[in-house]
Amino acid sequence: MTAQPFSYRLESPADSAEIEALHAEAFGPGRFARAAFRLREGVPHLPALSFVAVVDEGVAASVRLTPITIGDRPALLLGPLAVKPSFKGRGAGKQLVRMAAEAARNDGHSVLLLVGDLPYYGPLGFEQLAPHAITMPAAVDPERVLVAGLAPGVLDGLAGPATAAPRR
């Protein structure tokens, strides 16, 4: 199997329908009950920090960043990260995570949070804190709550409930 050549770019408003269809395909109707969805509910993601991988057929993968707080500290929720099944395992998802993290760092953000698998996200800079250090708005396996510090020391003392960021 040869690697599919992807091009990467910022998400645009014209991508919305394809991204929503991708989320529905990747996560199904149960996605609305997940803890991460609950954090995003009613809060717009940041298009300037959200990216897509594109092939001739259109959007093959997408990642979004949404403002949240952890305790009283600002953070970003990474996700959903979604890859069309026919393109999984070809590196698009990992490249999108790297791009989103770098864009967030360059924009002055210091903490990313996600719910995911450590073997996948660990090599991308994510780690677990103490169990239940960060609580989510719905049930979630605490071992899947992962954070990445985008600057030295920003994870020190990070704890508390993850909540939607206040609207500005």
N, C-alpha and C positions, 0 to 999 in steps of 0.2 A: 504494500500500500504506500503510495507516495503522499507526501505532505501536501495538503491543499494550500495554495498561496492565498493568504488573507491580506487585505489592506485594512488599516486601522484608522479610525477617525473619531472625533467627537460625535456624540449622538446629535441628531437634528430633529426638529419637530416632525419632519416628514417620515421619520423612522417609527413614530409612536405606534401605529397599527401593527407593524411587523414585530415590534418588541413585545407588545401585549400578547400577540399570537404565540410568540416564542415562550413567554412566561406560562401561558395556558398549556402549551404542549409539554414544557419541562416539568411543571409543578402541579398541574391539574387544579380542580376546583378547591382542593384542600388547602391551597396556598393562602387563602384569605384568613384561615384560622391560625396560621403559624405565628410564632412570637415575632419574627422579623417583620412580617407584614403588618402586625399590630403597631410596631414602632413607626412604620412608614405611613400608616393610615392618616390621611388628611394633611400630610406634609409633603410638599413637592420636592422631588429629587433635584439635584444640582446639575443641570445640563452641561455646564462648563467643566464638570468633573466626571461626566458619564460618557462611556465610550462604546463603540460597536466594532466588531470584526465583520468585514464585508467580503463576499465572493460574488461572482457573476449573478448568482441567483438572488442576491439580496443580503439581508442581515443574517449572519451565521451564528453570532454570539453577541451578548450585551452585558454590560455591567453598569450599575448605577450607584451613586453615593448620595446619601440623604442625611441632613443634619439631625443630630440627636444630642442628648446630654447623658452623661453617666455620673450619677450623684449631682454635683453642681458644676461639673466640667464639660465643656463642649467637646463633641466627638462627631464622627461620621459613621453611619452604618453602610457597610459595603454589601450591596446586593439589591435585587437578586443578580447573581451571576448565572446566566443561562446560555447554554450552547445547544444548538440543534443536534439531535442524536446522530445524524449522519456526519457531523464534524467533530464529535467528541474524540479526545485523545490525540488531537493534532496541535495542541499548544495554544489555541486561541484564548481559552479561558484564563490560563496563567498569564499570558501576555496582557490581557485586559486588566487583570488584577495589578500587575506591575505598573501599567500606565496610569491607572486610577490612583494608586498609592503615590506615585511620583507627582502627579498633578495636584493631589491634596497637599503634599509636603510643600510644593512650590507655591501653593495658595495660602500657606501659613497654618494649615491644620496639623494637629499633632497626634491624634488617636483615631484608629479605625477599629470598628467592632464588626463582627459577623458571627453567624451561626453556621458552622461547617465542620468538616473533618480535618483534624490536625495533620494527618499524613499528606493531604493535598495542600493545605494552606501554610503549614509550618515552614517549608522551604521558601515560601514567599514572604516570610517575616512575621507570621502570626504565631501567637503562643497562648497558652492557658494561664489564667491567674488562679488564685486559690478557689476551690469550689465555692460557688455562691457569692463570690466577691462582687460580681455583677449580677443583678437580678433582672429578669426579662418580664414583659407585660403578659406573657402567657407561658404555659408549661414548655420547658425545653431541657434537654439533657445538659447539665452544667459542664460536662466535658466538651461540648460542642460550642461553647461560648468562647470565642477567640478574639484576641486584640493584637494590634500591631502599633508599636510606638514609632512615630515618624521623626522623633528627635530624642536625644539622650535624656533618660530619666523621666520621661513623661508618663510612664506606667507606674512609677513609684506611688504607692498609696491610692491608686485608682480603684474605686469601689463605689457601690451604691446601685440604685435602680437605673436601668436604661429607660429613658423616656423620650418621647418626641420632643424635638427642639421647639421652644416657643416661637410663634410666628413673629417675624420682624416687619 
